[in-house]
Amino acid sequence: MQRAGGSFDNDTEVVAMMVTRMTLGGIGSVALVVAALWAWGHAPQLADNAHRPEVALWAARCAAVALATGAQVMLLTLVTGGIYRRRRLSDDLMRLTAALVCTLALVSAAALALAGK
């Protein structure tokens, strides 16, 4: 693997750990996106038995958004961070913004789930 400065990594243990981290991050991101799509698509069925189904529907959809943004945070941190080994302010801001959206969506999903009971 080539570093940003032009030199190559010859330490196979470091390269193997980086490739493993990137692979697991990619697989985890795909799994979170699949779960988000499933939750969004099955939100009406999940909300059928609720006291207020429209609120429970939005709770399930907020949870789906939280899963999708969690996948984005994982992808930005593990995969993209492994490919481009730099620490710029813009990279940190993207990760922070995605994490903030994920947190807000999780809090909204929990509040709506409690309100839908």
Summary of the structure (lengths in Angstrom):
residues: 117
radius of gyration: 18.4
end to end distance: 52.6
largest distance: 61.5
contacts: 335
relative contact order: 0.15
helix: 79%
strand: 2%
